[in-house]
Amino acid sequence: MRRLPLIAAMLLASPAATLADDFPVTVRSCNRDVTFAAPPQRAVSNDVNLTEMMLALGLADRMAGFTGVSGWRTLDETLRKDIGELPELAPQYPSKEVLLGADADFYFAGWNYGMRVGGDVTPETLAPFGIPVYELTESCIHIMKMEKSSMSDMYADLLNLGAIFGVREKAETLVASYKQELADLQTRLAPLDKPVKVFLYDSGEQKPFTAGRYAIPTAMIEAAGGRNIVDDVEANWAEIGWEPVIERDPDIVVIVNYGEVTAEQKIDFMRSNPAFKDMEAVKNNRFFVLEYVEATPGPRNIAAIKRLAEAFRVE
C-alpha cells in the first residue's frame, strides 16, 4: 500500500484527533449533568422539531431513526427531503423495546415530547441499558423550576447537541447566525405603540390548549413585538378556560396547525362561536397560522418570528 507523505497523514488524522480531544464532555440536561465519553453513533430523536435540530447540525449519519411524528402529523416536504432514508421507529412515543431494538445509544426527547413523568421511558429507565438522554430545555418545567421562556432555550439545545456530537463549531456558528438574524430583524422593525395582545390557540373547543409562560411561542411572540395574554400560566403547554381569553381580548389569534382539525376549522370555530363575537381578533378577522414545527423549539423559530412580526404590524 502506498504510504502518504508525513504532512498529508497528519492533516488527515487531525480532525479525529481534535474530536477525541474534546471528549469526554458533560452537558446540563434539565436538573442533571450528563457525560459522554464519545459522540453517539445511533441516536434517536422524538418529534419533528427535535429531529430538525439534529438535521440542522448535519447529524443524520449519526442517527438510527426518529419517533413520534406520523401519529400526530405528517412530514412536510422540507423534512421529508432532509431526513432521507432514516426510518420512523414509532409513530408516537417509543417504548424501551423500540429503542433497544434500534440499538440506540442516545435519545433526544423531552417531557411530553417523547417522555412522560413517571412513564416507562425516562432518563432513569433507559440508564441501565446504556442509553443516555438529553432533554429538550423547554420541557424541563415539568420537573424543575425555570425562568420565563426565551430564545436562549432553543440556542442551548443546539449548543449542547453540538458538544454531545463533537460539532461544537457548527452549533456555535448556527446559533450565532440565528442571533444575528433576530438582531437584524429587531433593528429594522417599525416600532409599535404598545405590544400586540396575542392568544395562541393550539387545540380544543371546550377548553383551549395553549402556550403558557414557559413555552417557546411566548418568547417568539415577545421577540416579534407582542405579548402572550396568558403568559401568567405557570406551564409550557396547558389547557385553560376560555374565560380569561375573552376577558383579555387578544388583538390577534395565532393558530397552531397540525392534527386532524385543520387551522381553517379552528378559525371557523372561533368565527362562528357567539362567545367570541366581541373579541378584537375575531371582529377584525386577525388570525395567523403557525405550523407545529414552527411553534415548537427548533430551527424554524427565527423565520416564524419574522412572519409574526409582519403580521403584528398589519392593521
N, C-alpha and C positions, 0 to 999 in steps of 0.2 A: 504494500500500500504506500502511495506517495506521501511523504511527510510534509506537513505545512511548514512554511518558514516560521521561525520562533515568534516574530511580531504578530503575524496573522493568527497564530494559535492563541496568543494571549488576548487578542481582540475578540476572538470568538468565545473564549472562556469567560471574559469579564462580566457579561450580563448575568450568567449563572452564579458567578462568584459574588457579585453585588447582591443578587436576590438572596443567596444563602446568608450573607452578612446581615440581612435585615431581620432574620428570624433567630430565636422566637420573638413574636410580637404579642403584646397584650392590649386589648381594647376594652372599653367600658360598654357594656350592654345592659341597659336599664340600671339595675342595682347590683350588677355582677361584673367582675373582671374576668375576661375570657382570654386564655393564652393559646396561641397557635405555634406549634413547632415548625410547621411548613405550610405553604399555601394549599388549601383544599383543591382536590382534583375531580371530585364527583359531587359537586354542590347541587342542592335542590332549593328553589325559591318558590314561595307561595304568593299567588295573586299577580295581576298584570303589572301593577306599579313596582313591586319589588323585583319582578323579573326584568322590567325595563331598566332598573338601576344596574342590575348585573350586566345587561347587554350594553348599556352606555359606557361601561368600563371595559368592554371587549372581553367579557369572561365566558362567552358561550362555550368555548372549548374546555372550560373547567367545570361544566355542568353535566349532571346526569339527567336532568329534566326539570320540569316545573309542575306545580299543582294549583288547584283552586281557581281555575278560570272558567272553563266551559259549563260548570254547574250553575253559574250565575250570569255569565256574559260571553260574548263572542270576541275572538281576537280581531282587532282591526287590521287593515292592510299593512300598516307600518310594522306592527308587532309580528304579524304572520311572516313578513319578509325577513325581519331581523332574527327571528327565532330559528329559522332554517329547519333542520331535521330534529331538533330537540323534542322529545316526547312529553306529552302531558301524562303524568304518572297517576293522577287522581283528579276527577272533575271538581271536587270540593276539598275539604280539609283532608290531608293524608293520614293514614294510620301509621303506627310504628312499623307494621309489616310492610307497608308500601315503601317506606324509606329504607328499611333493611333490604328489601328485595332489589332496590336500585343501587345497593352498595354505597349509599350516600355517606359522605364524610363531612358534610356541613349542611345546615338547614337555616335558610334566611326566611324568617317569618315574623309575626307579631301577635300580640294578644288581640283576638278577634280578626286576625289576618293569618289564619293557619293554625292558631293555637287558642285554647280556652283555659282560663284559670281553673285549675283542678281537673283538667282534661287528661286524656291518655297520652297526648303528645305535648310535652313541655321540655324545657332545658333539663329538668331533673330526671324525667323518664327516659330521655334519649342519652343521657350521660353514660349509663352503664354499657351502651352499645358503641361508644366512641364517636357519637355524632354531636359535635358542638353546635350550639345555636347562637345566632346573632339576632337580637330583637329589634324590630322597627321602632325608632325612637318615639314617634307619635303615639304608639300603643302602650308606652311604659306607664301611663297614667293609671292603667288597670292594676298595677302592683306597687306603685310608689307615688310620692308627691312630685309635682313638676311645676315649672313656670309656665305661663301662658305660651301657647304655641308661637313659633317664629320660623322663618325660613331656615334658620340655623339648624333646626331639627333634621330637615332633609339633607342639608350640607353635611351634617355629622355622619349620617348613614353612609353617604358616598365616600367620605374620608376614611371611615372605619373599614368599609369594604376594601378600599384601596390598600390599607395596611394589611388586612387579613390575606389578601391575594397577591401581595407583593407588587402592586401597581400604584404606589403612593403618588408618584409624579403625575400619572394620568388623572387620578382622582383630584389632586390639587389643582391641576390645570382646568379640569372641567368645572369644579366649584368656583374657581376664580372667574371663569367666563360667565357663569350664572350670576355671580355677584355684580360683575361689570354690566351685564345686560340690564339687571334690575336698577342699578345706579343710574345708568344712562336713561332708562325709561322715566325714572322719577325726576330727573333733571329737566326733561322736556315736557312733562305732563302739565297741562293747564291747571292752575290751582283751583280748588273748589272752595266755596264759601264755608261749607261745613261737610263733614263726612257723609257720604250717601248711606242711608239706612238699608241694610241688606238682610234678607232672610234666605237661608239655603234650605231648599226642600229636596230631601233625598227620596223619601218614600212614605207610604202610609196615608190613609184617609181619615180613619177615626182619630188617630194621633199621628202627628208628623215625626219622622225620624230626621234628625238634623245634625249639624256640626256645632259642637259647643266650644268652650274656652280652649281646649287642648287639641283641637283638630286642625289640620293644616289649612283648610279653607279660611279659618279665622285670620291666620297670618296672611294668606293670599289676598283676602278682601281688604285688609288694612294696607297692604303694600300698594293696592290699586286705588286707594283713596276712599274706602268705605269703612263701615263698621258693622260687624255681625251683631244683630239686635239681640241675640241670645248668647252673647259671649260671657254671660254670668252663669251659664250652665256648667257645673263642675264635672265635665266629662269631655272625651273627644267626640264620640258619636253617641247620640242618645235619643230616645223617644220622649217627647214633651207633649203638652196640651196645645190646642190651637188658641186658647185664650190669650196667652202672652204675645203671640204673633199678631193677633188682631189689635190688641191694646197698643203695641209698639209700632204698628202701622209702617211696614217697610216701604221704601221708595222703589225697590226692585226685588224680585224673587229670582234667585239662582236655582235652576233645576239641575239635579244630577241625573244624567241619562244612562240607564242600564236596566237590565232585567226585563221581565215580561211586560211591565207597564211602561210605555214609552214616555219620553219627555212631553210630547204633544198631548198625550192623555192626562198627564199630571197638570199641565197648563189648563186644559179644558175643564178638569175637575175644579180648579180654583176659580176660573172664569164663571162657571155655571152655579157655584155654591153661593146662595144668598148671604151667608155669613161673612163672605169676603167682599161684598159688593162695594163697600165704602173704603176699602184698603187702597191706598195711593197706587201701589204697584198694579193692582187689578184695574182700577179706574183708568190708568194711563197705559195699560197693556205693556207693562215693563217686565218682561221675563227674559232671562238669559240662560242658555243651556251650556253646562259643562259636562263633558264625558267623564265617566267614572275614573278613568286613568289620569284625567287632568285634576280631579278633585281629591285625589289621594296622593301621599308623598311620592315624588318621583321626578324623572327628567322633564315631564311636560308642564310642570308647575309654572315656570317662568313665562313661557309662551301664553299660558292661560291667564296669568296676571296681566299681561299686555292686553288681552282681549277684554278682560274685566274692566281695566282702566278706561278703555274706549267706550264700553257700554255705560259706565258710570257718568260719562261726560256727554251723553246724548240726552237731550231734553224730550 
